[in-house]
Every structure is written in structure tokens, then in C-alpha cells.
Amino acid sequence: MPNRTSGPVPDYLAPTLVPGVGLECGLPLQPGYDCPLPYDCPVISPGYPALARVTSFDKWWVSSEYLMWWTRSADLPPLITTSSPQFNGILGQGDTRIVLGGPFGQTFHSGLRVGLGYWFGCSQCRGIDSRMFFLGQAASFFTVTTGQYPLLARPFFNVNTPFGPFSEIVGSVARGIGGGITVQLESSVWGAEVNYRRYLWDNGLARLDGLVGYRFVSVSEQLRITESFARPPSLATPQLPQVAGTIIDQFKTTNDFHGGQIGLAGSCQLGRWFIDARTTVAFGNLTRTLDISGGQQLLLADGTIRTANGGLLALPGANIGRFSENSFAVVPEVGVNVGYQLTSRLRFFVGYNFLYIGNAVRPGSAIDPYVDAARIPNFPLPGNPSPLLTSPPRPAPQFRSSDFFVQGISFGLQFNW
């Protein structure tokens, strides 16, 4: 919120002007109106009214904030399990337990927000208010090996024969197979808004403005699951010739919001101390995009390398590819700043913000745990002949909605001129 003063201030805060009383142009005005163009700011720039509209004191403001914000953690389905050797890490069987599943991810982000505004007149009744923020990428890693758990598995529900809970064994000390799994999650957020700002009410100490404008918010997240294994060549068979390999599943989600917004911005100033509050709500279109990919690179017993398109939860002919859909979304934001007027033009403040996006798609909710095992490359299944592919294909791209929010504190400076 720009401070409203009548001129340079030495060691005290100048009194707040009530918009529209005609102090700037010497004309009687109704509250809430700017001076006409020929009379605007004659004291500051006499004889040059057009130039005064751009260069006069307290028409422009710029702000910069360091953000310490937290996002909502990702919610993952069961991705890694362990058990005694006879239960193969299959969910619901024996002593199988989940190693990784549920809330996951580094939620803290450092970031920056900048703002720029301009009043059309010295009465500060009508203006343009714009802000842009971005949060740096946050990355989280989870790594586990057979040195920690003698059996590691990746569970899924097999929709092919035999139907039911199933798993892929990544590593098993009892079988002489060493292995490990790494799960990596990355996320970034940025957004911008521009508003027409209009004076609504003022009592000399407090002021309330209305906001009408446009908002954009973008949230990008990427989940990468990498498994690796190695076993003695003596264990290779015609059905399982691979002795080492790496298998990757990757799920990337993007939520881009465009919409119109309305809101209120208020300020209360006592001496050099002030409190600013701001609330907006935006309504518009949310474009939700999934980018799903997977691959395998296997070393065979004869020394050759075999590659394949598709991992375990990302499979060709099923959910690999780019998918997009549009949905209606609501994006509210609330912010409060408490600050101190350092000089007539410079102020410092500390604030809190909360921003929410409904109907977002996130990597965890994009995973389909129902898998047609006959589609998994290099994955032997019991039965002769081999099981047939199911229709419709599974896994399928999932657009299950999830809530997303960012919140945190900020430290900022604002300069007026």
C-alpha cells in the first residue's frame, strides 16, 4: 500500500490526505475524485500539468520482498514396500509394510516478489497496481537400498491375470539381488497480477481501496522414480537374461491459472507505524497438464544392452505422453503487512500471505496404481500362453483434483516518489 503524504517529511510523518478535497489543485471536489488534467499537481510542477502526472511526488511506488513461503506437501500412493522374502512386498500380505507413501517433499521455498504502481492523479483516487512473484525450485530426495531393507519392492494392482495385488521385486538379499530406489520431487511456483485500484473510503487514519484485475498463477511439479538392480550372471535365465539395469518412471504436472479477480486493499497508519491488509479472489480457467514418461536400460548376461520405452507405472500404449484438460478454479489470496515508515519515501514491512488453488493436479494424484502387467517391458508373467493385454489400457492418465496452497512470511521495502 503506497503511503500518502503531502510532501517531504523531516523527522515525522506528514498527515494523510483525504482524496478529492482539492488540496492539490485548489478546486472544490467531491470525495473520491481526482483533479482535472489542467489543474493536476500545479504546486509540484507549475505550468506543466501533463508532465506533473508522470513525475509528481507520491504518484509512483515500487516494492521488493524476500519470500519465505511453504507449499503443501505432495501426497504419494505406496511406492516402495518391504517384507519377509515369502511375501514379496505385496500390499495386504503377511508382514508387508510401506517404506514410502503418503506426504512427501520439501515444502520450503525462497522467493522474490516485486510490485509497481501508479496513481493517475495527486489525489490518489485511481491507479494501477501490479505485482509478480516467483518461488525458487525446491527438490526432495528419498533413497533406499537393500543394505537397509533386505527386500525392496514396488507394489501395484495387477488388472491382468492373475488379478489382484502384485509387486515388482527390485532387490532381495535372499535371492542374491542387490538394488535401490531413489524418488525425487521438484516443484516451482510463480505468478503475476495487475489491477485497477480505486479509492472507496478514508477517515484520515485508515483507507480502503477496491481492486479489479487479472491474475496468473503457474505451479510445476515433477516426480521421478528410479530403480536399479544387479545380480550375478549365474542367476540369468532365458526368461530373465538381465543381470543389471535401471528403470525410470517420471510424472510431471503443470497447473496454469488465468482469471479475473476482485478484492480490497486497506491501510491504517499511526505515526510511523502502519498495517496493510489485502484480500482478493480470482475466478477463471485452470489448464492442467500431465507429462508422463518412462524407460528401461538393461545389461544382459552376454554383455549387450537392451533399452525399452516404459518403466513400471508409466507404460507405452497406456499413460505415456502429454495430456491436458481445462477446469474452472477459484484462487483466493490474503495478505497482511506490519511496517515502519523509515523516511517520507521509504518504508519497511514484515508480512504474511496465503494463496490457494483449487482443482489442481499433482504428481501423486496423477499415478494410476492399477497396472496391466502384460504391458510392462521385460516383466515375465506366469501363464502359457502369455496373458493378453486388457482394454481399456491401464495405467491410465489421472486427473484427480487436489488442493494446493502456498503460505509464509515476507520481508520487504517500498519506495514512493
N, C-alpha and C positions, 0 to 999 in steps of 0.2 A: 504494500500500500504506500503510495507516494505521500510524503509529508507535505502539508500545505502551510506555507509561511508567507509573510508579506515582504520579505527582503532578507538581507544578510543578518545573521544573529551573532553577536559577540560572545557573551557568556550565558545566555539564557535563551529559552525557546520563544520565538515570536508567537503572538496569538494566532489561532486558526481563523481563516477567512470563511465566512458563510457564503457559498456560491450564490451569485446572482444579486448581490446587494449593490453592485455598481461601483465598488471601490477602485477597480482597475480603470474604468473608463469615465467615471464621474456621471453616469446616467442612472436614472431610476429603473431598476429591473425587477421583474417578478422572480421569486426564488426558483433556482434551478435553471436559469438561462445565462448564456454567455453574452459578452458584449458584442455588438455588431462589428464586422470586419474593419470599417474605417476608424473605429474607436478603440480597437483592441490594444491593450498594453501601451498607451501613449507615454506613461511615466518612464517605462523602461526603454522604449525605443521611439521617442517622439518624432513624428514626421515620416516614419517608415512602418506603417501598420502591417503590411504584408510580411516584411522581414521579422517583425516582432512575433508573429505567430510561430515562427520556427526557432528563433533564438532567445526568446524571453525566459527569465528565470522561473523555475518550477513548472515548466511545460514538459520536460523530458525526465524520465527516470530509468535507471538500469540497475539490475541486481545480479548477484552471483552467490550461489550457495554450494557448500560441500555437503553431500548427502551421505548419511549412514542409514541405509534402508535394508529391511529384511523382506524376503518374499516367502510365500507359503511353500513348504517343502513338497516334493513330489511324493505321490503315493504309488508304490510299485506292487504288482502282484508277486506271489512267491517266485523268485528267480533262481535261487540256489537252495538245495536241501542236502542233508546228510542223514545217515542211518547206519545200522549194522549191515554187513555185507549182504545178507539174505533178503533185505527189504529194498535195496536198490534206490533208496531216496524217494520212493513213490509216496506221494501225499496220502495220508489215511491208512498207511500200512505200518504195522509194528511200531518201532521207536523213531520213525522218520520225524525230523524236526526242520523247521525253516531256518536257514542261515541268513538269507537276505530277502526281505519283503516288507511292505508297509512304508512308513515315512522314511524318506531318504533325501540327502542333498544338503549342500552348503547353502544356507539361506541369506547370509550377509552379503551385501553389495556396497561398494563405494561408488559414488557417482557425483554428478555435477548438474545443477540447474541454473539457467540464466534467464533473465527476464528483461523486457524492454517495453516501455510505454510512452505514450504521448497524449497530452491534453490539447484539444483543438482551440481552447481559449484560456486566458489567465484566470477565469473564474473556476476552471477545473470542473466543469459540469459534464462534458462529453469527451471521450478519449478512446484510444486503442490500447489494449492490454495484451501482451503476448509473453509466453513462456515456453521453454524447451528443456527437457531433462534427459539424461541417459545414465544407466547403471552399468558399470563395468562387468565383464563376464565373470561369473562365479563357477568354479569347477569343483566337483567332488569325485573322489575315487574310493572304491572298495575292492580289495584284493584278498583272495583266499586260496590256499593250496592244500594239497594232500598232506603236507607236513603239519597242518593244523587240524584237518579233519581227514581221517583215513579213507573216507568215501565222500566224493563230491558228485552231485547230480543236478541236472536241470529238469524240473518237473513240468509236465503239460498233461492235458486231457486228450487222449487219442480218440478221434472220431472215426477211425478206420478199425478194421479187425486186427487184434482183439480190442473191443471198445473199452473205454474207461481210463482211469488214472494211469499215467505212464511216466517214464523218465528217460533221459539220456545220461549214461554214466560218463562223466568227464575224467575222473581219476579214482582208482581203487587200489590201495596198498595190497589188499588181499589178492588181487588179480595181477599184481606187478605193473600197474599202470600209474604213472605219476601225472598229475595235472594241476591246473589252476584256472581261476576265473577272475577277470577284472571287470568291474562295472564302473563306467564313467558317465557323469551327468554334468552338462554345461547349460547355462542359462544367461540371458541378457534381456534387458528391458529398456525401451526408450519411448518418448512421446513428446507431443507439442500441442499447443493450443493458442488460438488468437480470439480475442473477444472485443466487442463494442462495450464500452463501460459508460454508465450513465448515473449521475448523481440522483439519489432518491430522498435522502433525509440528512439533517445536520442540526445539532443543538449547541455547537461551539466547542464541545469536548469530544463528541462522538460523531461518526459519519457512517452512512450506509449507501453503497452503490449497487446497482444491478448489472449483471453480466449476461450477454447473449453472444454466442460464438460457435466455433468449430473446434473439435478435439480429435487427435490421432494418438493411438497407443499401439505399440508393437511388442509382443512377447515371443521370444525364440528360445526353444529348449531342445537339447539333443541327448539321447540316451544311447550308449554304446556298450554292448555286452561282448566281451572277447574271452573265448576259452581256448586253452592249449593243452596238449597231452603228449606223452611219449611213453613207449613201451619197447621191450626187447624184440628184435626181429624174429626171434624164435616163437613169439606168440602170434605172428601173422598167419592168416588163413586165406584161402581163396575168396571167402565171403568178406573178410576184414583184412585186406592187404596193407592198410596204412599202419605205419609204426610211429608217426608223429604228425602233428597238424595244428592248424589254427582255424577257428570258426568264429565268425563275427555276425552279430545282428545289430542293426542301427535303426533307431526311431527318432526322427526329427519332427517337431511340431512348431508351427508358426501361427500366431493369432494377431491379425491386423484389424484394428477397430477404426472406423471413420464415422463421425456423427456430429450432430448439432448439440449444443449444450446451453443451459441456463444456470444462473447462480446468483449469489450475493457475496459482496465483499464489504467488511466493516472494519472500523478502526476506532480506538479510544486512546486518547493521549492525555497524560497527567504530567506536567513539567517535561522532563526529558525522557520519561518512561512511556512506553506505548504497548498496546496489544492489538494485533491484527488477526482477523478471522476471515476465512474464506470457505465457501461450500459451493460445489457445482454438481450437476448431474447431467450426463450426456446420454442420448438415445441414438442408436444407429446400427450400422451393419458390421458384423464381425466375420471376416473371412478366415476360415480355419483350414489349414493346410497340413497334410501328412506327407513326409518323405521317408519311405521305408526301403531299406536295402540290406543285403546280407551276402556273405560269400564264404568259401572254404578254400584252404590251401593245404594239401595233404602230401606227406612224404611216404612213398610206398617202400616195401621191403627191398625191391630191386633198385632203389635209388632214384626212380623217376618221381616227378612232382605232378600231382593232379589238382586242378582247380575246378571249382563249381560255383554256380550262381545260386545263392541261397544259404542260409545258416540253419537255425532251428526254429525260431519264431518268426523269421522273415523268409518267405519262400516264393519262388517263381510260380507264375500262374495263379497266385493266390493274393498276397497282400504286398508284394514288392512293387514299387512305383510311386508316383505322386498322385495324391487325391486331395480334392478341395471341395468345400461347401460353404454356403453363407447362412448366417443365422442372425436373428435380432438379439441385441445385447444392451445392457444398461451399465454405464460406467460412472459411479459416483466418486467424489473426492472431497475430503475435509482436511483443512489445514489451519493451524493456529501458530502465530509467532509472538514472542515476547522480546522486546528490544529496548535499546537505549539510543537517544539522539546524541551522537558524538559532536557534530557541528551542525550548522544550519543546513548543510547539504548532505552530510554523511551519517548513516545510522547503521548500527549493528543489531542483529537479532538471532535468536535461537528458536527453532520451530519444530512442530510435529506434523506429519502428514499420513493420511490413509487413503489409498486408491484401490478400488475393487473392480474386477472384470468378471461378469457372469458368463456362463456358457462356453468357457474356454476349453480347448482340447489340450491334454498334456501327455508326455511320452508314456507314463504308466498306464493311462486310460486308453492309449492307442494300441496296446498289446492285446492280441487275442490269444488266450491260453488254450483254446480248442484248436488242435492241430491234426491235419490229415498226415499221419506218419508216412504214408506211401509217397508223399511229395518231398520228404526230407532227403537231400542228396547223400549218397553213401551211408544210408542208415538201413541195415538189414532188419527185416521183419519176419516173424515166423509165418509159415504157411507155404504151401506149394499147390498151385502157382502163387506168385506174389499177389498181395491184396490190390484191388482195383482202386483208382482214385475216386473220391467221393465228390458229389455235386450237391449244392454249390461248394466251391473250393474253400477250404479252411487252412490256415488262419485267414480272416478277412480284415480289411482296414476298419478300425473302430473310431467312431466319433462321439464317444461317451463324454458328456459335458462334465466339467469340473470347475470349481471356484478357484480364482487366482486373486491374490492381493499383494500389495507392497505397502509397508509402513515403516516409519522410523523418524529419526531426528535430523535436523539440518542446522548448519551454522552459516550465516550469510551477512553480506554487506549490501547496502543500497545507496546509490548516489543520485541526487536530484540536481538538475540545472535548468 
